[in-house]
Amino acid sequence: MTAASLPREGAAPEAREPVAAKLAVQLGPGLLWLVAFFAVPIVLLLVYSFYRFTDGVMIETFTLENYARALHDTIYVQVFGKSLRYGLVVTLACLAIGYPVAYFLARAATRRRGLLFLALIIPFWTSIVVRTYAWKMLLGTNGLVNYTLEALGLIGAPIKMLYNETAVLVGLTHVFLPFMILPLYAVLEKIDPSLEEAAMDLGADRARTFLRVILPLSLPGISTGCLLVFILTIGSYLTPDLLGGPSEMMISNLIRSEYYVTFNWPFGGALAVLFLIITLAMIVVYNRLFKLERIVGN
């Protein structure tokens, strides 16, 4: 290598310019999209949440009464609590149902695995509206479930199965179950079956093998699936609206009502900001308790 071919000190900034320009071209559209459709709406929500709403008119004056109303009125506190409770129940239900399904898929024969996996992701091709209305047809007063129970002589009159907590939980579990199964399947499929065989050869039964080998190795899938299902559930709007009605309103339904029914944008903004803060706080607590970044990193 000759002295002329060595890089000069003054050439370093010029050499970095093409790289910086390339990064700007690659990241610019995505950053612009995030700023325009994520950052700006959140800033507007935050600004509107401090305005006053009087006699159907939004007044641009600073006030904290919207937040005080949301945090002190029992009705709104109960809606927040119900949304979080539904999120926890649906997450546990999806984990209990999804783990065996994911394990079965991961251990199925290769020639059948593709067909089974296709059956799993088919619901993603169907609109959530269609799937939710299917539950209305099943659980309705004249639906298939009531008709079958009456035909079998198990009930004398139709049972009210819609517009209650059970219907909402069933619908939410059905809608978000794939979001639990897919991360679990991705992790379980990578676990070497020979590890189970080795544990059983060393005297462990199936229960101990699962608790000491399979479960620890599947923690990344469990953590990701639980976080996905919980966040999606507490922010759900359509399923509670169709299967639960006004009596089973969740926080997203409440925010929508404030914006499009009462047109109280400042209070709706305050509810949305509080919901965002609560969600982020729960993610932080979840991360502190279960060390999500360490589990995923491993």
FITORLUM-514594 format. One record per residue: x, y, z of N, C-alpha, C in turn. Coordinates in steps of 0.02 Angstrom, whole numbers, plus 32768, in hexadecimal, padded with zeros to 4 digits. Layout:
N
nu/nv/nw/cau/cav/caw/cu/cv/cw
X/Y/Z/X/Y/Z/X/Y/Z
...
% end
This chain:
298
nu/nv/nw/cau/cav/caw/cu/cv/cw
802B/7FC4/8000/8000/8000/8000/802C/803E/8000
8023/806A/7FD2/804B/80A7/7FCD/802D/80DE/7FF8
8056/8111/8004/803E/8148/802E/8005/816D/800D
8005/816D/7FCB/7FD0/8191/7FA7/7F8C/8170/7FAF
7F8D/812D/7FBB/7F4D/8109/7FC1/7F2F/810D/8006
7F55/8125/8038/7F3B/8129/807C/7F07/8161/8081
7ED1/8157/80A9/7E9F/818C/80B0/7EBA/81C8/80D5
7EAC/8201/80BC/7EC2/823F/80DD/7E90/8254/8113
7EA9/827A/8144/7E7E/8290/817B/7E45/82BC/8161
7E54/82E6/8132/7E20/8313/8119/7DEB/82F1/80EE
7DF7/82B2/80DA/7DC8/828F/80AF/7D90/826D/80D6
7D97/8268/8118/7D66/8243/8140/7D20/8262/813C
7D18/82A3/8147/7CD4/82C0/8142/7CB5/82B6/80FE
7CDE/82BF/80C8/7CC2/82B5/8085/7CAD/826D/807A
7CD3/823E/8097/7CC1/81F7/808F/7C81/81E6/80B3
7C74/820B/80EA/7C37/81FC/8110/7BF9/821B/80F1
7C02/824E/80C6/7BC8/8270/80A9/7B9C/8242/8080
7BB7/8217/8054/7B8B/81E9/802F/7B64/81BA/805D
7B84/81A4/8093/7B61/8177/80C2/7B28/819C/80E4
7B35/81D9/80FA/7B00/8200/811A/7AC7/820E/80EB
7AD8/821E/80AC/7AA4/822C/807B/7A7B/81ED/806D
7A9C/81B3/806B/7A78/8175/805F/7A49/8165/8099
7A61/8170/80D6/7A37/8164/8110/79FB/8192/8111
7A06/81D1/80FD/79CF/8201/80FB/799A/81EC/80C9
79B1/81D3/808F/7982/81BC/805C/795B/817F/8074
797D/8151/8096/795D/8114/80AD/792E/811F/80E8
7944/8148/8118/791C/8152/8155/78EC/818C/8150
78F9/81BA/8122/78D0/81F6/811E/7885/81E9/8116
7870/81C1/80E5/7827/81B5/80DC/7807/8196/811A
7829/8166/8139/780D/8147/8174/7807/8177/81AE
783B/81A0/81B9/7839/81D1/81EF/7803/8205/81E2
77FD/821A/81A3/77C9/824B/8192/7784/822F/819E
777A/81EF/818D/773A/81CE/8199/772A/81CB/81E4
775D/81B9/820D/7752/81B5/8255/7742/81F9/8273
7765/822C/825C/7759/826F/8276/7713/8287/8264
7700/827C/8224/76C0/8296/820C/7684/8271/8229
768A/822F/8230/764F/8207/8243/7654/81E8/8289
768A/81F6/82AD/7690/81DC/82F1/769F/8214/8322
76D6/8237/8316/76EB/826B/8345/76BB/82A6/8346
76A9/82BF/830A/767D/82F9/8307/7638/82EB/8326
7617/82B3/8316/75D6/82A6/8337/75DC/82A1/8383
7612/8284/839D/7619/827F/83E6/7623/82C4/8404
7649/82EF/83E3/7652/8333/83FB/7610/8359/83FB
75E8/834F/83C7/75A6/8370/83C4/7579/8357/83FB
7579/8315/8408/7552/82FA/8440/7566/831A/8481
75A7/8320/848C/75C0/833C/84CA/75AB/8385/84D1
75B0/83AB/849A/759D/83F1/849C/7552/83F9/84A9
7529/83D4/8484/74E1/83D9/848C/74CA/83C4/84D2
74EF/8396/84F1/74DA/837D/8532/74DD/83B2/8569
7500/83E9/855C/7504/841F/858D/74D4/8459/857D
74AB/8451/8549/7479/8484/8538/743A/8479/8561
7410/84AD/8562/73D0/84A9/8585/7398/849F/8552
7365/8478/8565/732C/846B/853A/72EE/8485/855E
72CF/84B9/8542/7296/84D9/8563/725F/84E6/852F
7223/84CF/853D/71E9/84DB/8512/71F7/84C5/84CA
7216/848C/84C3/7223/8471/8481/725B/8492/845A
7281/84BD/847C/72B7/84E2/845A/72F9/84D3/847E
732E/84C7/8457/7370/84BC/8473/7393/84FF/847A
73A5/850F/84B8/73C4/854F/84C7/740F/8544/84D3
7438/8569/84AF/7481/8560/84B3/749D/8583/84F0
7491/8566/8529/74AD/8580/8567/74C6/8545/8591
74FC/854F/85B4/751B/8519/85D9/74F2/8507/8617
74E4/84C5/861E/74C1/84AD/8659/74D2/8464/8665
74CE/844F/86A3/74DA/8409/86B6/7499/83E5/86C9
7460/8405/86BC/7421/83E8/86D2/7410/83A7/86AD
7428/83A0/866F/741A/8363/864B/743D/8327/866C
747B/8330/8681/749F/82FA/86A3/7481/82ED/86E8
746E/8322/870A/744F/831A/874C/740E/82F4/8747
73E7/8302/8714/73A8/82DE/8709/73B4/8295/86FA
73E5/8287/86D0/73F3/8242/86BD/740C/8218/86F7
7432/8238/8724/7451/8213/875C/7425/8210/879A
73F3/823A/879E/73CA/823C/87DB/7383/8222/87D0
736B/8222/8792/7328/8209/8785/7329/81BD/8785
72FF/819F/87AE/72FF/8156/87B7/72F2/8131/8776
72C7/814C/874C/72B5/812A/870D/72F3/811F/86E2
731B/8153/86DA/7355/814E/86AE/738B/8122/86CD
7393/8127/870E/73C4/80FB/8730/73B0/80B2/8728
7370/80A3/872C/7358/805F/8723/7365/8045/86DC
735D/8072/86AA/7369/805E/8665/73B3/804E/865B
73DF/8077/8677/7426/8068/8673/7435/8025/8694
7419/801B/86D0/7425/7FDC/86F3/740A/7FA0/86CD
73CF/7FA7/86AF/73B3/7F70/8688/73DE/7F5F/864D
73F9/7F91/862B/7424/7F85/85F1/7462/7F5E/8605
7480/7F72/863D/74BC/7F4F/8654/74AC/7F08/866B
7473/7EFF/868B/745F/7EBC/86A1/7451/7E8F/8666
742F/7EA9/8634/7423/7E82/85F7/7464/7E6F/85D5
7493/7E9E/85D5/74D4/7E8F/85B7/74F7/7E56/85DA
74F4/7E55/861C/7515/7E20/8643/74F2/7DDD/8638
74B0/7DDC/863A/748A/7D9D/8632/7495/7D81/85EC
7490/7DAB/85B9/7499/7D93/8574/74E0/7D7A/8569
7511/7D9C/8586/7557/7D86/857F/7561/7D41/859E
7547/7D36/85DA/754E/7CF5/85FA/7529/7CBF/85D3
74ED/7CD0/85BA/74C7/7C9F/8593/74EC/7C8D/8552
7507/7CBF/8530/752D/7CB1/84F3/756B/7C88/8501
758C/7C95/8539/75C8/7C6E/854A/75B5/7C26/8559
757F/7C1C/857F/756A/7BD8/8590/7554/7BB0/8553
7534/7BD1/8524/751D/7BAF/84E7/7555/7BAB/84B3
757B/7BE1/84AD/75AC/7BE5/8477/75EB/7BBD/8481
7600/7BB2/84C0/763E/7B8D/84CB/7639/7B45/84B3
7605/7B20/84C6/7600/7ADB/84AB/75FA/7AD9/845F
75D6/7B09/8442/75D0/7B0A/83F9/7614/7B17/83D9
7639/7B48/83F3/767B/7B57/83D7/76AA/7B1C/83DF
76A7/7AFA/8418/76D3/7AC1/8422/76C1/7A88/83F2
7681/7A7E/83E8/766B/7A4A/83B8/7683/7A5A/8371
767D/7A99/835E/7694/7AAD/831C/76DF/7AA3/8314
7704/7AB7/8349/774D/7AB2/8346/7765/7A6A/8342
773F/7A3B/835F/7754/79F6/8360/772F/79CB/832C
7706/79EA/8303/76E2/79C4/82D0/7713/79B0/8299
76FF/797C/8274/7729/7965/823D/7731/799D/8209
776B/799F/81E9/777A/79D5/81BB/7747/79DA/8183
7730/79A3/8169/7702/79A4/8131/76BD/79BE/8145
76AC/79BA/8186/766B/79D3/819C/7671/7A1A/81B9
76AD/7A2D/81CB/76B5/7A6D/81EE/76A0/7AA8/81C3
76B0/7AA5/8182/769D/7ADC/8156/7651/7AE4/8152
762D/7AAD/814E/75E4/7AB0/814A/75C6/7ACA/818B
75E1/7AB3/81C3/75C8/7ACA/8204/75D7/7B14/820E
7613/7B29/81F9/7625/7B6F/8201/75F9/7B9B/81D5
75E8/7B82/819A/75BB/7BA7/816E/7576/7BAF/818E
755E/7B7B/81AE/751E/7B7F/81D1/7520/7BB2/820A
755B/7BBB/8227/7562/7BEB/825D/755F/7C33/8245
757E/7C41/820C/7582/7C86/81F6/7547/7C9A/81C9
751C/7C6A/81B7/74E1/7C7B/818F/74B6/7CB2/81AF
74AC/7CB1/81F2/7484/7CE7/8210/749F/7D2D/8201
74E1/7D34/81F5/74FC/7D75/81E4/74E3/7D8D/81A0
74CD/7D60/8177/74B4/7D72/8135/746A/7D88/8137
744B/7D7D/8170/7404/7D8E/8178/73FE/7DCD/81A3
73D4/7DFA/818F/73CB/7E38/81B4/73B3/7E2A/81FB
73CC/7E52/822A/73B8/7E4B/8270/736D/7E58/8277
7351/7E81/824B/7308/7E8E/824D/72E2/7E4E/823E
72F8/7E29/820B/72D7/7DEA/81F9/72DC/7DB8/8232
7317/7DB2/8250/7320/7D82/8286/72F6/7D94/82C3
72F0/7DD4/82D1/72C9/7DE9/830B/727E/7DDE/82FE
7267/7DED/82C1/7221/7DE0/82B1/7211/7D95/82B1
7243/7D6C/82A2/7239/7D24/82A6/7228/7D10/82EE
724A/7D2F/831E/723A/7D20/8364/71F4/7D38/8376
71DD/7D6F/8359/7199/7D85/8365/7166/7D52/834C
7176/7D35/8313/7149/7D01/82F8/714B/7CC2/8322
7184/7CB2/8340/7189/7C76/8369/7168/7C7F/83AD
7172/7CBA/83CB/715C/7CC5/8410/7119/7CE9/8415
70FC/7CFB/83DE/70BC/7D1F/83E0/7083/7CF6/83FC
704C/7D18/840B/7012/7CF5/8428/6FF9/7CBE/83F9
6FFC/7CCB/83B9/6FE9/7C98/8388/7026/7C7A/8365
705F/7C7E/8387/709D/7C67/8369/70A6/7C1C/836D
70DD/7C05/8352/70EB/7BBE/834D/70F1/7B9D/8392
7111/7BBF/83C1/711C/7BA1/8403/70DA/7B96/8426
70AF/7BC8/8428/706E/7BC1/8448/7043/7B8D/8424
7046/7B8E/83E2/701F/7B5D/83BC/7035/7B16/83CC
7075/7B0B/83D1/708F/7AC7/83DF/707C/7AB1/8426
7083/7ADF/8456/7071/7ACE/849B/7027/7ABE/84A2
6FFD/7AE5/847F/6FB5/7AD7/8481/6FA5/7A95/845F
6FC6/7A87/8427/6FB9/7A49/8403/6FCD/7A0C/842D
7000/7A14/8456/7016/79DD/8481/6FEE/79D8/84C1
6FC1/7A08/84CB/6F97/7A08/8507/6FBB/7A1F/8546
6FF3/7A40/853E/7019/7A57/8578/6FFE/7A98/8595
6FDB/7ABF/856D/6FBD/7AFD/8585/6F76/7B01/8569
6F4B/7B25/858E/6F07/7B2C/8578/6EFA/7B6D/8553
6F26/7B9E/855D/6F1F/7BDF/853C/6F65/7BF8/852B
6F6A/7C22/84F9/6FAC/7C3C/84E5/6FCE/7C61/851F
700F/7C59/8523/7038/7C7A/8555/7056/7CB9/8537
7058/7CEE/855D/7076/7D2C/8545/70C2/7D26/854A
70E3/7D1F/8511/712C/7D17/8510/7150/7D54/84F5
712C/7D83/84D8/714B/7DBF/84BC/7144/7DFA/84EC
716B/7E2E/84DE/7168/7E6D/8503/7175/7E63/854D
71A9/7E3B/855B/71C0/7E33/85A0/720C/7E28/859F
7228/7E22/85DB/7271/7E1B/85E1/728B/7DDC/85C1
7268/7DA5/85C8/727E/7D65/85AC/7285/7D68/8561
7253/7D86/853F/7255/7D8B/84F6/7291/7DB4/84DF
729F/7DEA/8502/72D8/7E14/84F0/731A/7DEF/84F9
7321/7DCB/8530/735E/7DA7/853E/7369/7D6E/850B
7333/7D4C/84FA/7338/7D17/84C8/734C/7D33/8484
732D/7D6A/8470/733D/7D88/8430/7384/7DA2/842D
739B/7DC4/8463/73DF/7DDE/8464/7412/7DA5/8464
7404/7D70/8488/7433/7D37/8489/7439/7D18/8444
7401/7D11/8421/7403/7CF5/83DE/7429/7D22/83AD
741F/7D64/83B3/743E/7D92/8384/748A/7D95/838D
74A0/7D95/83CC/74E8/7DA0/83D9/750F/7D60/83E7
74EF/7D26/83E5/7512/7CE8/83F1/754D/7CDC/83C1
7547/7CEA/8380/7581/7CE0/8354/75BE/7D09/8368
75B4/7D43/8387/75EC/7D6D/839B/7612/7D4E/83D6
75F4/7D1E/83F8/7617/7CF9/842B/7638/7CBB/840D
7615/7C9A/83E0/762F/7C5A/83C5/766D/7C65/839A
766C/7C98/8370/76A3/7CA2/8341/76E7/7CAE/8363
76ED/7CDA/8395/772E/7CE1/83B7/7742/7CA1/83DC
7711/7C7F/83FB/7721/7C40/841D/7739/7C0B/83EC
7718/7C06/83B3/772D/7BD5/8381/7773/7BE4/8368
7782/7C24/835C/77C4/7C36/8343/77FC/7C21/8372
77EE/7C24/83B4/7821/7C10/83E5/7823/7BC5/83EF
77E8/7BA6/83F6/77E6/7B5E/8403/7800/7B36/83C9
77F7/7B4F/838C/780D/7B2B/8351/785A/7B26/834F
787C/7B56/8370/78C5/7B57/836F/78E3/7B2D/83A7
78BB/7B16/83D7/78D5/7AEE/840E/78E3/7AA7/83F4
791F/7A90/83FE/7934/7A4F/83E5/790F/7A18/840B
78E9/79ED/83E9/78C6/79B6/840C/78F4/7987/8432
7933/7986/841E/7962/7959/8442/796D/796F/848A
7960/79B0/8499/7966/79C7/84DE/7932/79A5/850A
78F5/799E/84EF/78C1/797A/8515/78D4/7931/851E
78ED/7913/84EA/7900/78CC/84EE/7938/78C3/8521
7968/78F1/8522/799F/78ED/8552/7986/78F3/859A
7958/7921/85A5/793E/792B/85E9/7918/78EC/8600
78F1/78CD/85D4/78CC/7892/85E6/78FB/7856/85EE
7931/7853/85C8/7962/781E/85D1/7985/7823/8615
798A/7861/862F/79A9/786C/8670/7979/7862/86AA
793C/784E/869C/790D/783C/86D1/78D4/786D/86DC
78D2/78A4/86B6/789C/78D4/86BF/785D/78BC/869C
7824/78C5/86BD/77E5/78B5/869C/77D1/78EF/866E
7798/78E8/864D/7783/791B/861D/7776/795F/863F
7758/795D/867A/7749/799B/869D/778A/79C0/86B0
77BA/799B/86CC/77F9/79BA/86DF/7820/79D2/86A1
781D/79AB/866C/783E/79C0/862E/7822/7A01/8614
77E0/7A07/8618/77C0/7A45/8601/77D5/7A80/862E
77D3/7A77/866F/77E1/7AAD/869E/782A/7AC1/869E
7857/7A92/8695/789F/7A9F/869B/78C1/7AAD/8658
78A3/7A97/8621/78C3/7A9E/85E0/789A/7AC9/85B0
785D/7AB3/85A0/7835/7AD4/856D/781F/7B1A/8583
7803/7B1E/85BF/77E8/7B5F/85D5/781D/7B95/85D9
7857/7B8A/85F8/788A/7BBF/85F8/78A1/7BD4/85B3
78A7/7BA4/8585/78BE/7BB5/8542/7889/7BD9/8519
784A/7BD3/852E/7814/7BF3/8508/7800/7C37/8526
7824/7C4F/8558/7814/7C8F/8578/7813/7CCA/8548
7842/7CCD/8517/783C/7D05/84E7/77FA/7D07/84C2
77E1/7CCD/84AD/77A0/7CCB/848C/7767/7CDD/84BA
776A/7CC5/84F8/7736/7CD6/8529/7734/7D21/8536
7770/7D3F/8540/7773/7D86/854F/7758/7DB0/8515
776E/7D9F/84D9/7757/7DC5/849E/770C/7DBC/8493
76F4/7D7E/8497/76AD/7D72/848C/7681/7D94/84BF
7694/7D90/84FF/766C/7DB0/8533/766A/7DFB/852A
76A3/7E19/851A/76A4/7E61/8511/7679/7E76/84D5
767E/7E52/849E/7656/7E62/8463/760B/7E5D/8471
75F7/7E25/848F/75AF/7E1A/849B/7594/7E4D/84CD
75BA/7E5C/8501/75A2/7E8B/8534/7598/7ED0/8516
75CB/7EE9/84F1/75C6/7F2C/84D4/758D/7F30/84A2
7586/7EFD/8478/7551/7EFE/8446/750C/7EF9/8467
7507/7ED4/849D/74C6/7ECB/84BE/74AE/7F0A/84E0
74D9/7F2B/8507/74C3/7F66/852B/74B2/7F9F/84FC
74CD/7F9D/84BE/74BC/7FD1/848E/7486/7FBC/845C
7467/7F83/8468/7434/7F6A/843A/73F6/7F96/843A
73D9/7F9E/83FF/739D/7FC8/83F8/7362/7FA2/83DB
736D/7F7F/83A4/7336/7F62/837E/7314/7F28/83A2
733B/7EFA/83BC/731D/7EBF/83DC/72F3/7ED1/841A
730B/7EFB/8448/72E0/7F0F/847F/72A1/7F34/8469
72A7/7F5B/8433/726E/7F81/841B/7238/7F53/83FE
724C/7F1F/83D9/721B/7EF3/83B9/7201/7EBD/83E8
722C/7EA1/8413/7217/7E6A/843E/7203/7E80/8484
7219/7EBB/8498/720A/7ED1/84DC/71D7/7F08/84E0
71D6/7F33/84AE/71A7/7F6B/84B0/71BD/7FA0/84E1
7192/7FD0/84F0/71A3/8007/851D/71B6/7FF1/8564
719A/7FB9/857B/71A7/7FA3/85BF/71EE/7F88/85C7
720E/7F74/8591/7252/7F58/8595/7284/7F85/8571
727C/7FC6/8579/72A6/7FF6/8558/72ED/7FF3/8573
731F/7FF4/8546/7365/7FF7/8559/737F/803D/8549
73BE/8048/855A/73D9/808C/8556/73D7/80A7/850F
73E5/807D/84DD/73E3/8095/8497/739D/80A9/8483
736B/8084/849A/7325/8096/848B/7313/80D8/84AC
732D/80E3/84E9/7320/8121/850D/733F/815C/84EA
737D/8154/84D3/739F/818B/84AF/737A/819B/846E
7365/8168/844B/733F/8173/840D/72FE/8198/841B
72DD/8186/8452/729E/81A7/8463/72A9/81F1/8472
72E0/8202/8493/72ED/8248/84A3/72FC/8270/8464
731A/8251/8432/732C/8275/83F5/72F2/827B/83C5
72CA/8245/83BD/7299/8243/8387/7250/8246/839F
7244/8244/83E0/7201/8248/83FA/71F7/828B/841E
7220/8298/8450/721B/82D7/8475/7247/830D/8457
7276/82FB/842B/72A4/832A/840A/72CE/8351/843C
72DB/8332/8475/7305/8350/84A8/734D/833A/849C
736E/835B/846C/73B1/8348/845A/73E4/8351/8493
73DF/8386/84BB/7410/838D/84F1/740C/8352/8523
73D0/833D/8536/73CB/8306/8565/73DF/82C4/8544
73CC/82BC/8505/73E2/8280/84E1/742E/827E/84DB
744D/82B7/84CF/7496/82B9/84CD/74B5/82A8/8510
7497/82C0/8546/74B1/82B0/8589/74AC/8265/8596
7474/8246/8584/746D/81FE/858C/74A1/81D8/8563
74AD/81EF/8525/74DD/81CD/84FA/7524/81D4/8516
7535/820F/852F/7578/8219/854C/7581/81EE/858A
754F/81EC/85B5/7553/81C2/85F0/7559/8178/85DE
7533/8163/85AC/7538/811E/8595/757D/810E/857B
759B/813C/8556/75DF/8132/853C/7611/812F/8576
760A/815A/85A7/7637/815A/85E1/7631/8119/8608
75F3/8102/8614/75E9/80C4/8639/7607/8089/8612
75FD/8088/85D1/7618/8051/85A9/7664/804F/85AB
7684/8089/85A3/76CD/808D/85A5/76E7/807A/85EA
76C3/8090/861F/76D8/8080/8663/76D4/8035/866F
76A0/8015/8656/769A/7FCD/8660/76CF/7FA6/8639
76E3/7FC0/85FE/7719/7FA0/85D9/775A/7FA6/85FF
7766/7FE0/861E/77A3/7FE9/8645/77A3/7FBA/8681
776B/7FB5/86A4/7766/7F88/86DE/7770/7F40/86C7
7751/7F2E/8691/7758/7EEA/8675/77A1/7EDB/8666
77C3/7F0C/864A/780A/7F03/8639/7834/7EFD/8678
7823/7F23/86AC/7849/7F1F/86EA/783E/7EDC/870D
7801/7EC3/870B/77F2/7E85/872E/780F/7E48/870B
7808/7E46/86C8/781B/7E0B/86A3/785A/7E12/867A
787A/7E4E/867E/78B9/7E59/865A/78B3/7E45/8611
7883/7E65/85EF/7873/7E53/85AB/78AF/7E59/857D
78D6/7E8F/8584/790E/7E98/8556/7943/7E62/855F
794A/7E49/859D/797C/7E14/85A9/7964/7DD2/858D
7922/7DC5/8594/7906/7D86/857B/790A/7D84/852F
78F5/7DBC/850E/78F6/7DBF/84C6/793E/7DBD/84AC
796C/7DDC/84D1/79B2/7DDD/84BD/79D1/7D98/84BD
79B9/7D6D/84E9/79D3/7D29/84EC/79B5/7CFD/84B6
% end
